Structure formats: structure tokens, C-alpha cells
Amino acid sequence: MQSISVGIREAKINLSKLLKSVQKGREIIITDRGKPVGKIIPVAAVSLPLTDRVNEMERQGWIEPRNKKGRELHPPILLPDELAKKYLEKERNS
């Protein structure tokens, strides 16, 4: 991860530009008269809300966006005599 140092005044003036750099993975160190006083880093993906993580995966092309109407789901396949329940219990116990 690349990092750059900027003074407080420069950070105030260029905050939007600096945040765009952070979104790209860059780390920003804020200094006061040359001494580090703070750091701006990208937010870890696991701390983002689910909708933001999904949107990011769509943006990066990892998953396809859901169409506006939603997907038509097939009805579940029914198994006789609680067969699915028996398979699940057998799987859990093994």
C-alpha cells in the first residue's frame, strides 16, 4: 500500500482529492509541522454494510448486477417422506 504525507492545511484544502486516493488503496499521513498526527486509510471491506460490499463487487465485475425486476426463482422440489430432512440430519451427524 502506497502512502503520502500531507500537512493539515493541504489536507483541508484537498480533502476530496485525498479521499479519492484512499479509495484506490493509498494511505494518507496527516502531519503538523512535519510530525505525523493522523492517518487516513481505506475502510476494511468487512466493516462496510452488505449493500456497499455487493455494489463494490458489481463495480469491479466480480458479480453481475441484479436486474431491476428481480430474478424469477424456480419453485422448490418437494421430496417424499421428509427425505431432505433425513439427508440433512445424516450429513450433520457424519
C-alpha positions as CSV (number, residue, x, y, z in Angstrom):
1,M,0.0,0.0,0.0
2,Q,1.4,3.4,-1.0
3,S,1.4,6.3,1.4
4,I,1.9,10.0,1.1
5,S,2.3,12.7,3.7
6,V,0.4,16.0,3.7
7,G,0.2,18.9,6.1
8,I,-3.0,19.7,7.9
9,R,-3.7,22.8,5.7
10,E,-3.1,21.0,2.5
11,A,-5.3,18.1,3.7
12,K,-8.2,20.6,4.4
13,I,-7.9,22.2,1.0
14,N,-7.6,18.9,-0.9
15,L,-9.7,16.5,1.2
16,S,-11.9,15.3,-1.7
17,K,-8.8,14.5,-3.9
18,L,-7.1,12.8,-1.0
19,L,-10.2,10.6,-0.3
20,K,-10.3,9.5,-3.9
21,S,-6.7,8.4,-3.5
22,V,-7.7,6.5,-0.3
23,Q,-10.5,4.8,-2.3
24,K,-7.8,3.5,-4.7
25,G,-5.9,2.0,-1.7
26,R,-3.4,4.7,-0.9
27,E,-2.7,5.7,2.7
28,I,-2.6,9.4,3.7
29,I,-0.5,10.5,6.7
30,I,-1.5,13.9,8.1
31,T,1.3,15.9,9.5
32,D,1.5,19.0,11.7
33,R,4.8,20.9,11.1
34,G,6.3,17.7,9.7
35,K,5.3,15.4,12.6
36,P,2.7,12.7,11.8
37,V,-0.5,13.3,13.8
38,G,-3.1,11.1,11.9
39,K,-3.7,8.7,9.1
40,I,-6.5,8.2,6.6
41,I,-6.7,4.6,5.4
42,P,-9.2,2.6,3.3
43,V,-12.1,1.1,5.3
44,A,-11.8,-2.7,5.5
45,A,-14.3,-4.4,3.3
46,V,-15.7,-6.5,6.2
47,S,-16.7,-3.3,8.1
48,L,-18.8,-2.0,5.2
49,P,-22.5,-2.7,5.1
50,L,-23.6,-5.6,2.9
51,T,-25.2,-3.4,0.2
52,D,-21.9,-1.4,-0.1
53,R,-19.9,-4.6,-0.4
54,V,-22.2,-6.0,-3.1
55,N,-22.1,-2.7,-5.0
56,E,-18.3,-2.7,-4.9
57,M,-18.2,-6.3,-6.2
58,E,-20.5,-5.4,-9.0
59,R,-18.4,-2.3,-9.8
60,Q,-15.3,-4.5,-10.0
61,G,-17.0,-7.0,-12.2
62,W,-16.8,-9.9,-9.7
63,I,-20.5,-10.4,-9.8
64,E,-23.3,-9.4,-12.2
65,P,-25.8,-6.7,-11.1
66,R,-29.2,-8.0,-10.4
67,N,-31.8,-6.9,-12.9
68,K,-34.3,-4.3,-11.8
69,K,-37.3,-6.7,-11.9
70,G,-35.5,-9.4,-9.9
71,R,-34.9,-12.9,-10.8
72,E,-37.6,-15.4,-11.2
73,L,-37.0,-18.3,-8.8
74,H,-38.0,-21.8,-9.6
75,P,-40.3,-23.5,-7.1
76,P,-38.7,-25.8,-4.7
77,I,-38.5,-29.5,-5.5
78,L,-40.5,-31.5,-3.0
79,L,-39.1,-34.8,-1.8
80,P,-41.3,-37.5,-0.4
81,D,-41.4,-38.7,3.2
82,E,-39.2,-35.9,4.6
83,L,-36.3,-37.2,2.5
84,A,-34.5,-33.8,2.5
85,K,-34.7,-33.7,6.3
86,K,-33.2,-37.2,6.6
87,Y,-30.3,-36.2,4.3
88,L,-29.6,-33.1,6.2
89,E,-29.6,-34.9,9.6
90,K,-27.4,-37.6,8.2
91,E,-24.9,-35.0,6.8
92,R,-24.8,-33.1,10.1
93,N,-24.2,-36.3,12.1
94,S,-21.4,-37.6,9.9
